[in-house]
Amino acid sequence: MTRIIAVSANEIALGIESFGDDGAPLVLLAGGTTMLSWPDALCERLAAGGRRVVRYDLRDSGESTTADPEAPAYTLRGLAADAAALADALGGGPAHLAGIGVGGMVAQVAALDHPGTFSALTLVGTRAVAPGPPDDDLPDHDQATMSRLFARPMPDWNDREAVAEFAAGGAEILGDDPAAARAIAARIWDRTPGTAAPVHMANQLGMVFSRLDCTPRWRERLPELDIPTLVVHGSRDSFFPVGNGEAIAREIPGARLLILKEAATAIPDTAVGEVTEAMLTLG
């Protein structure tokens, strides 16, 4: 049985959900932005593999501290410090840190800024530069896909069904499973604090991240990482095309690259076993 609680870390409350034995090695999953970016089945399989799995919501999402998603008073490095503080608060020695999407950016900076806190790193569907134009050697978002994605009118964020349908439509454009996206969006809506439209939007789209101060750059520091690293990327990802994951894997010494042939931006049910096995081999 899982437990959803709030843990104090870095002077804020972070909403977490735990799977497995509290005495097992810790795998800390940074959401992108909510914890539900990580599939239930993956958390359960990691726990069955002898790990204590804790997934958590970034600030301004889910059950973590929510202030003003339209004007965040923290930086990317603050979110990285949250991850390190949470790992310390949970105890049990260095943690295997994993991040998906924007959570993968948080995880990269956390591993670089807090090297003694983490024993392994998994990065899923992310890139090594902040929001905005990428470096010249990195593929940008597929513009045709982005045009379709952002041409849609925003839903009424206080209408659960409209939000779920909006998420399903976005998933179909991106190449993800619309039914799964609809179900996850409904779950996110149900656990969103309050009723303010910007808060619902932040939980669903993670737009707060685009407003963060993400300086200084961290890509050039990736060769400093000396912990086992797994880079997972969907071959059909049009948001962060696979060349971004390939670049990260080249620049982190000894990193393993796992390309999911049938995946886009989310980890599909069909890939959960493969991703779990690869993560367990890291420690």
N, C-alpha and C positions, 0 to 999 in steps of 0.2 A: 504494500500500500504506500502511496506517495504522500508527502506532507508539503503543504504550501504555507510558508511562514514569511515573516519579514526579519531580516538580519541587519543589524547596524554595522555599517562599514564606511569609512571615509566620511563620517559625520552625516550620513544619510541612511535611509532605510531602503534595502534592496529586497524585492520580492523574489523568493526562491522556491523551487520544488525539488525534492530529493527522491532519489531512487536507490535501492540497494542498502547494503550494510554500512553503517556509519564508520566502522573500523577499516573499511577497504580503501585502497588508493583512490584519491579524489580526481574525478574528471569534471572540470568546471566549464559549462557551456554558456557562452555569451550570446544572447539573442540578437536578432537583427530586425527590429529593435526588441520585440517581446520574446519571451522564452519559447513561445509556441512555434518559432521558426525551426526549432529542433523537433523532429517527429517523435511522438510517444514511443513508437516501436524501437527506434534507435536507442533512446534512453533505457528502455526495458532490457534490450539485448546487451548493452554495455554493463548494466547492473548484473545480469545473468552471467556475464563474463568475469565477475569478481571485482567490479568497480563500484565506488560510491559516486553516483552521478548527481550533479546539482546544476540545473539550468536556471537562469535568472533573467529578469527584465532589466534593460538599461534604464537610466533615469528618464523621467517623463513618459514612462510606458508601464502598462500592467499594474502590478502591485508595488512598484518601486516609488520613491519620492517623486511626486509630480508638482512642478511649480508653474512655469510658464513656457510651454513648448514653442511659442512663437518668438521668444527672446531668451534662449538658454543662457544661464550665467556661469557656465562651465565650458571646458574645452575637451578636445579629443583626449588630451593627456589626463584630464580629470576623469574621464570614463575609464581610461587605462588604470589609473590609480584606484578606482572603485574595484576593478577586477582583482588587483593585487590585495587590497584590503579585505575583500570578501574571502579570498583564498586563505589569508591569514586568520580571519575570524572563524572559518570553518575548521581549521586545524588539520593535523594529520600529515604534515610535511609538504614538500613541493607538489604542486598540482599539475595535471595535464590540462592545459587551457585550450579550448576550442572556440572559434568564432565563425559565424556564418554571415555573409553579406557585410553590412557595416560593422557587425560584431567581429568580423575578421580583421578589419582595420584596427579596432580597439585591441584585439588580441595581439597583433603585431607590435603595436606600441607598448602594450603591457609587458610582453616578453623582453623587449629591448630595455625598457626603463626599470624593470624590476626582475633582473636575471636570476636572483636566488629563489624567487617565489614559484617558478614554474619548471617542471621537469620534462615536459613535452608540449608540442604545439600542433594543433590541427586547424587548417585554414580552408574554409569552404566557400566557393563562389564569391571571391573578393578580389581586391587589387591592392597594389602597394603605393598608391597615391590617393590624395584626398578628393572629395567631390569637386567637380569642375573639369576643365579640359585635362586629359591625361598627358603623360609624356609622349613625345613623338613616336617612340618605338612601341607604345602600347595601343591596342585597339580600343576605340571609343565605343560607346553604346551604338547599337545598330539604329541608324537614324530613321529608317522606315518604320521599324518597330516602335521607336520612341514617339514618332509622330502619331501613330495609331493609339498608343497608350495614353498620351496626354491630350489628345483631341476630345476625349470623352468628357462630358460634363460631370462635375463632382456630385456625389449622392447627397442626400440629406443625412448627415452623419448621426443624427438622432433616430434614424429609421433602421432598425436592425436588419430587416430583409433587404432594404435598398443597399446597405453597406455590403452585405454578403454577396449580392448579385454583382455589385461593382467589382469586388475582389475576384469573383469567378470570371468576369469578362476580361480583367487584366491578366489573369493566369492563362486564359486561352490565347491571348495575344502573345504572351511571353513563351508559350509552349509548355506550360505547367498544367497540372491536372485541375480543371475548373471545379470539379466536385470537391476535391480536397481543399482547395482554396476557399470555397464557399463555407465549408464546415469550420475551417480554422478562423476565418473572419468572424463568424458568429460567436465562436468561443472567445476571441479577443474582445468583441463588443460587450459580451456578458461580463467580462472581468475588467472593463475600463472604468476607472474611478470617475465619478461625477457624470454630468451630462453635457458639458461644454463641447461644442463642435470641434475646436482646435485640439482638444485632448483626444477625442475619438480619431481625428485625422492623424495625429501623431502616432497613436497606437497602431493604426492600420497601415500607414504609408511610411512612417519613420522620417517625415520631412524635417523634423527637428535637427537631424544630423546634418542636413545641408546648410544649416545656419551656424554650425559650430566653427570656432577657430581651430583649424587643424594644423597650424604651424607649430614647430618646424617640420620640414619633410622628414620622413623616416626611411624611404626606400634605400638611400645610400648606406644606411646602417644595417641592412639585412644580413650582410656577410658576417656581422658580429655574432649572430645567433649560433650557439653551440649546443643546442638541445635537439633531440630527435623531432623531425618535423614532417607532417603529412599535408600535402596540398591536394584538395579535392575540387574538381571543376567539371561542370556539365558541358559536354561537347556542343550542345545546342543553346548555350547561354547567350542571349542577345543583349542582355543588360550589361554584364561584365564579360565580354567574349573571352574564350578560353585562352587566348594569348596572354591575358593578365595572370592567370594561374600559372602558365608555363614560365613567365618571367619571374614570379616569386620563387618557383621551384629551382630555377637556375641560380638565383642570387642567394638563397639560404644554403649553406654548405651541407651536403648530404641529404637534402630534402627529397622525399619520395613524392612523385606526381601520380595521382590516380584520376584519370579522366573517365567520367561516367558517360557512356556512349549515348544513352537514351534520355539524359537529363538536361534540363534547362537551368532555371535559377534555384529551384527547390530540390531537396533530396527526395526522389520518388520512392514509393514503397518497394519497388523492385530492386533498388540499390541499397536498401538499409543493411542487409546482411553483409554486403561487400565493404561498405563504409565502416561498419562495426568491427569487422575482422581486421581491417587495416588500422583502425584506431587502437585496438587492443594490442597489436604488435609493438606499438610505440612505448607502452608502459602505462 
